[in-house]
Amino acid sequence: MSSLTSAPLGVNNIRNLLLMLSALTALAPLGTDIYLPAVPSMASRLGVVIHDIEISISFFLLGLSLGQLLGGPLSDQFGRRKLVLTGLVVFSLATLAIIFTTSVYWLWGLRFVQALGGGLAMVNSSAIIRDISSGQVGAANLIRVMQVMMLAPLVAPMLGMLILHFSDWSMIFAFLFIYSLVLIYLFYYYLPETSPQQANKNLFKNYWLVLQESRVWGFMISVCAAYAGLLTFVTASPSIFMEYFGLSETLYPFVFGLNVLTMILMSRVNLHLLSRFTSKKIISIGQSIQVVAGACMLVYVLFVPVINLWLLVPLTMLFMGSHSFIISNSIACTTEYFPKQAGTATALLAALGFLSGGVAGGLAGHFADGTPLPMVTVMLVSCLLGAMIRIYMRKTLKVC
């Protein structure tokens, strides 16, 4: 294990390093959520329909998935510091190009490249924590960093709305560009190499080892289904809330934030449930809540002539909140089978989750008709498939 104080320009304080890693981890929620309030104005500026801008979220999620899949093994081969800096440089250059883009097709491609760099960089956060700490201390450090993942989606849309109030959508990406430059400075000067380079020709062998373990397939499917539902909502919510229901760019972040607050609350409930139930049981509870909430949304949208936003929002809050029951417990159950490849398993689950979310969000955008129906349909189908496949595997294969 490397010592932080051994590097000449290294971080002398674990707390400072955790703050840096938290800022790095926030790249994903910032990249997806900060420009949500600007989606209508971006569509108007680029001369396209709003759903074309929403598709850029799916491209971002796909790039993030690929970046994380590549970043984990490559950081083991070449070191954490090189991968973090390389990823941040790619992220910053793509972000700078987005500021000046005038084509939605360039926006799609640049968002993919931007996320690819972000994924290469941020996947190293958990790896660095494992390098510098272990056991309960390591788990506590990881929890502190991951808490940002819960808070950033709440803050990001409000920050985007604030920037829009004083400027236009391009300044949102200018903020992301400056943010990435600050990260490059911090990690260049204050991050020591925490993992020695390894001469390993089978970089992706551990991924195959995880995928071959049938006992975790149900947990993988659960993660994919949960992310698919979650990110479908994130992708489709700007058009639904601001176009269909007529929310302003100012009010939208607060309604969106209600769902994030519910996720934070449910994560606290999850901690209490763990003292009474197994992780597998809590996953089942979360999936049951999602299916019920999704079914209620679909019935409401299909059979009620005039859809009331304030009746739909509590159902989306319930659906989104149950995500906290499924993801963390599925990851915990999966890593139990891979004590020596826990990092690989976690990175794989995250990548598969973002990949599923990108595909599901793209489907919702493809079938968008200006109503909430495509969004809630994809959300329900995603969670229903996840629950049914896991039930089948648990009863038939006696796993999960």
C-alpha positions in Angstrom: 0.0 0.0 0.0 1.4 3.4 -1.0 1.9 6.1 1.6 0.4 9.4 0.8 3.2 11.2 2.5 5.9 9.4 0.5 5.3 11.4 -2.7 7.0 14.9 -2.8 3.8 16.5 -4.0 1.4 14.1 -2.4 -1.6 14.8 -0.3 -0.6 15.1 3.3 -4.1 14.6 4.6 -6.5 11.8 3.9 -9.4 14.2 4.3 -8.1 16.4 1.5 -7.7 13.4 -0.8 -11.3 12.2 0.0 -12.5 15.7 -0.9 -10.7 15.5 -4.2 -12.1 12.0 -4.9 -15.6 13.3 -4.1 -15.2 16.1 -6.6 -14.0 13.5 -9.2 -16.9 11.2 -8.5 -19.3 14.1 -8.9 -18.4 14.3 -12.7 -21.1 11.7 -13.5 -24.1 13.4 -11.8 -22.9 16.8 -12.8 -22.5 15.7 -16.4 -25.9 14.3 -16.6 -28.0 16.6 -14.4 -26.6 20.1 -14.6 -27.9 20.9 -18.1 -31.3 19.3 -17.6 -33.0 22.7 -17.1 -31.4 23.9 -20.3 -32.7 21.1 -22.5 -35.6 23.2 -24.0 -33.3 26.2 -24.7 -30.6 24.0 -26.2 -33.2 22.4 -28.5 -34.4 25.9 -29.6 -30.8 27.1 -30.2 -29.8 24.0 -32.2 -33.0 24.0 -34.2 -34.2 20.5 -33.1 -36.9 18.9 -31.0 -36.4 18.5 -27.3 -36.1 14.7 -27.6 -33.0 15.1 -29.8 -31.2 16.9 -26.9 -32.4 14.2 -24.4 -30.7 11.6 -26.6 -27.4 13.3 -25.8 -27.9 12.0 -22.2 -28.0 8.5 -23.5 -24.8 9.0 -25.4 -23.2 10.4 -22.2 -24.3 7.3 -20.3 -23.0 5.0 -22.9 -19.6 6.8 -22.9 -19.5 6.7 -19.1 -20.1 2.9 -19.2 -17.3 2.2 -21.7 -14.9 4.6 -19.9 -15.4 2.8 -16.6 -15.0 -0.7 -18.2 -11.7 0.4 -19.8 -10.5 2.5 -16.9 -10.5 -0.2 -14.2 -8.1 -2.6 -15.9 -6.0 0.1 -17.5 -5.4 1.8 -14.1 -4.1 -1.5 -12.8 -1.7 -1.6 -15.7 -0.5 2.0 -16.0 -1.3 3.4 -12.5 -4.2 5.5 -11.1 -2.6 8.9 -11.6 -2.1 8.6 -15.3 -5.6 7.4 -16.0 -7.2 10.1 -13.8 -5.3 12.8 -15.6 -5.8 11.3 -19.1 -9.5 11.0 -18.5 -9.8 14.5 -17.2 -8.0 16.0 -20.2 -10.3 14.1 -22.6 -13.3 15.3 -20.6 -12.2 18.9 -20.6 -11.4 19.1 -24.3 -14.7 17.5 -25.3 -16.5 19.9 -22.9 -14.8 22.9 -24.5 -15.8 21.7 -28.0 -19.4 21.4 -26.8 -19.5 25.1 -25.9 -19.0 26.0 -29.6 -21.1 23.2 -31.3 -23.9 24.1 -33.6 -25.0 20.6 -34.6 -27.0 18.1 -32.5 -25.0 15.3 -34.1 -21.7 16.9 -32.9 -23.3 17.3 -29.5 -24.1 13.5 -29.4 -20.6 12.6 -30.4 -18.9 15.1 -28.1 -21.0 14.0 -25.1 -20.0 10.4 -25.7 -16.3 11.4 -25.8 -16.8 13.7 -22.8 -18.3 10.8 -20.8 -15.6 8.4 -22.0 -13.0 10.6 -20.4 -15.1 11.1 -17.3 -15.5 7.3 -16.9 -11.8 6.7 -17.3 -11.1 9.2 -14.5 -13.8 8.6 -12.0 -13.6 4.8 -11.9 -10.3 5.3 -10.1 -11.9 6.9 -7.1 -12.8 3.6 -5.4 -9.5 2.0 -6.5 -7.5 4.8 -4.9 -9.5 4.4 -1.7 -8.7 0.7 -1.7 -5.0 1.5 -2.3 -4.7 3.8 0.8 -7.1 2.1 3.2 -8.7 -1.2 4.0 -11.2 -3.0 6.2 -13.7 -0.8 8.0 -11.7 2.3 7.4 -11.7 1.7 3.7 -15.5 1.1 3.8 -16.1 4.3 5.7 -13.9 6.3 3.3 -15.8 4.8 0.3 -19.2 5.7 1.9 -18.0 9.3 2.5 -17.1 9.7 -1.2 -20.2 8.0 -2.5 -22.4 10.3 -0.5 -21.5 12.9 -3.1 -23.3 10.7 -5.7 -26.5 11.2 -3.7 -26.1 15.0 -3.2 -24.7 16.0 -6.6 -28.0 15.1 -8.5 -29.8 17.4 -6.1 -27.5 20.3 -6.5 -26.6 20.0 -10.2 -30.0 21.0 -11.7 -30.3 23.9 -9.4 -26.8 25.0 -10.3 -27.7 24.7 -14.0 -30.9 26.8 -13.4 -28.8 29.5 -11.6 -26.4 29.7 -14.5 -29.3 29.9 -17.0 -30.7 32.8 -15.0 -27.7 34.9 -15.8 -26.5 33.4 -19.1 -27.3 30.7 -21.6 -26.8 27.0 -21.9 -23.2 27.3 -23.2 -22.1 28.7 -19.9 -23.2 25.5 -18.2 -20.6 23.7 -20.2 -18.2 26.5 -19.6 -18.6 25.8 -15.9 -18.0 22.1 -16.5 -14.9 23.0 -18.4 -13.5 25.2 -15.6 -14.5 22.5 -13.1 -12.5 19.9 -15.0 -9.5 22.2 -15.2 -9.5 22.7 -11.4 -9.6 18.9 -11.1 -6.6 18.5 -13.5 -4.6 21.0 -11.4 -5.5 19.3 -8.1 -4.8 15.8 -9.3 -1.6 16.8 -11.2 0.0 18.5 -8.2 -1.5 16.7 -5.2 -2.2 13.1 -6.2 0.7 10.6 -5.7 0.6 7.3 -7.5 -1.1 4.9 -5.1 -0.7 1.7 -7.1 2.4 0.4 -8.8 2.2 -0.4 -12.5 1.6 -4.1 -13.2 2.8 -6.0 -16.2 -0.5 -7.8 -16.9 -1.3 -9.0 -20.4 -4.8 -10.3 -19.4 -6.2 -6.9 -18.4 -9.8 -7.8 -18.7 -9.6 -11.4 -17.3 -11.2 -10.4 -14.0 -14.3 -9.1 -15.9 -14.7 -12.5 -17.5 -14.3 -14.2 -14.1 -17.1 -12.1 -12.7 -19.4 -12.7 -15.6 -18.9 -16.5 -15.5 -20.2 -16.6 -11.9 -23.9 -17.6 -12.3 -24.7 -16.9 -8.7 -24.4 -13.1 -9.2 -26.3 -12.9 -12.5 -29.6 -12.0 -10.7 -27.9 -9.2 -8.9 -26.4 -7.9 -12.1 -29.8 -7.9 -13.7 -31.3 -6.2 -10.7 -28.7 -3.4 -11.0 -29.2 -3.0 -14.7 -33.0 -2.9 -14.3 -32.8 -0.3 -11.5 -30.5 1.9 -13.5 -32.6 1.6 -16.6 -35.7 2.9 -14.7 -33.7 5.6 -12.9 -31.9 7.0 -16.0 -35.0 6.7 -18.2 -36.7 9.2 -15.8 -33.6 11.4 -15.8 -33.5 11.4 -19.6 -37.2 12.0 -20.2 -38.0 14.3 -17.3 -37.1 17.6 -18.9 -39.6 17.2 -21.8 -42.3 15.8 -19.5 -42.0 18.3 -16.7 -41.2 21.4 -18.8 -43.1 20.8 -22.0 -46.0 18.5 -21.1 -46.7 19.9 -17.6 -45.4 23.4 -18.4 -43.0 23.8 -15.5 -40.5 26.7 -15.8 -36.8 26.2 -15.9 -36.7 27.7 -12.4 -39.2 25.3 -10.9 -38.1 22.1 -12.7 -34.9 21.5 -10.6 -36.9 21.6 -7.3 -39.5 19.1 -8.6 -36.6 16.9 -9.9 -34.9 17.3 -6.5 -37.9 15.8 -4.7 -37.0 12.5 -6.3 -33.3 12.8 -5.2 -34.3 13.7 -1.6 -36.5 10.5 -1.6 -33.5 8.5 -2.7 -31.4 10.0 0.1 -34.1 9.3 2.7 -34.5 5.7 1.5 -30.8 5.1 1.7 -31.1 6.0 5.4 -34.0 3.6 5.8 -31.9 1.0 4.1 -29.3 1.2 6.8 -31.9 0.6 9.4 -33.5 -2.3 7.5 -30.1 -4.0 7.3 -30.2 -4.6 11.1 -33.4 -6.6 10.6 -33.3 -8.1 7.1 -30.8 -9.7 4.7 -29.6 -7.7 1.7 -31.4 -10.2 -0.6 -34.6 -9.5 1.2 -34.2 -5.7 1.0 -33.6 -6.1 -2.8 -36.9 -7.9 -3.1 -38.6 -5.1 -1.1 -37.1 -2.5 -3.4 -38.1 -4.3 -6.5 -41.7 -4.8 -5.2 -42.0 -1.1 -4.5 -40.7 -0.2 -8.0 -43.1 -2.6 -9.7 -46.1 -1.3 -7.7 -45.2 2.4 -8.3 -44.5 1.7 -12.0 -47.8 -0.1 -12.5 -49.7 2.7 -10.8 -48.0 5.3 -13.0 -48.9 3.4 -16.1 -52.5 2.9 -15.1 -52.8 6.5 -14.2 -51.3 7.8 -17.4 -53.4 5.4 -19.6 -56.8 5.8 -18.0 -57.0 9.3 -16.5 -57.9 11.9 -19.2 -56.1 14.8 -17.5 -52.9 13.9 -15.8 -52.1 15.9 -12.7 -48.4 16.5 -12.1 -48.8 16.5 -8.3 -50.4 13.1 -8.3 -47.7 11.7 -10.6 -44.7 13.1 -8.7 -45.3 11.0 -5.5 -45.3 7.9 -7.6 -42.0 8.8 -9.3 -40.6 9.6 -5.9 -41.6 6.2 -4.7 -40.1 4.5 -7.8 -36.9 6.5 -7.6 -36.5 6.1 -3.9 -36.6 2.3 -4.0 -33.5 2.5 -6.2 -31.5 3.0 -3.0 -32.7 -0.5 -1.7 -31.7 -2.3 -4.9 -28.3 -0.9 -6.0 -26.3 -0.9 -2.8 -27.5 -4.3 -1.6 -27.0 -5.9 -5.1 -23.4 -4.6 -5.1 -22.8 -5.9 -1.6 -24.2 -9.4 -2.5 -22.1 -9.5 -5.6 -18.8 -8.6 -4.0 -19.3 -11.3 -1.4 -18.4 -13.8 -4.1 -15.3 -11.9 -5.2 -13.3 -10.8 -2.2 -10.2 -10.5 -4.4 -11.9 -8.9 -7.3 -14.3 -6.6 -5.5 -13.2 -3.5 -7.4 -13.6 -5.3 -10.7 -17.1 -6.5 -9.8 -18.1 -3.0 -8.6 -16.8 -1.3 -11.7 -18.5 -3.9 -13.9 -21.9 -3.4 -12.2 -21.6 0.4 -12.5 -20.7 0.1 -16.2 -23.6 -2.3 -16.9 -25.9 0.0 -15.0 -25.0 3.1 -17.0 -25.1 1.0 -20.2 -28.6 -0.2 -19.4 -29.7 3.3 -18.5 -28.4 4.7 -21.7 -30.2 2.1 -23.8 -33.5 2.5 -21.9 -33.4 6.2 -22.0 -32.7 6.1 -25.7 -35.7 3.8 -26.2 -37.9 6.2 -24.2 -36.7 9.1 -26.4 -37.2 7.1 -29.6 -40.8 6.4 -28.8 -41.5 9.8 -27.3 -44.9 11.3 -28.2 -45.0 14.3 -26.0 -46.8 12.5 -23.1 -45.5 10.6 -20.0 -46.6 7.3 -21.5 -43.3 6.2 -23.1 -41.3 7.2 -20.0 -43.5 5.3 -17.5 -43.8 2.3 -19.9 -40.0 1.9 -20.1 -39.6 2.4 -16.4 -42.2 -0.3 -15.6 -40.9 -2.8 -18.1 -37.4 -2.3 -16.8 -38.1 -3.0 -13.2 -40.6 -5.7 -14.0 -38.1 -7.6 -16.1 -35.5 -7.2 -13.4 -37.8 -8.6 -10.7 -39.1 -11.5 -12.8 -35.7 -12.6 -13.9 -34.3 -12.5 -10.4 -37.4 -14.5 -9.1 -36.8 -17.1 -11.8 -33.1 -17.5 -11.0 -33.8 -17.6 -7.3 -36.4 -20.4 -7.6 -35.0 -22.4 -10.5 -31.3 -22.0 -10.1 -31.3 -21.5 -6.3 -29.2 -18.4 -6.6 -29.7 -14.6 -5.8 
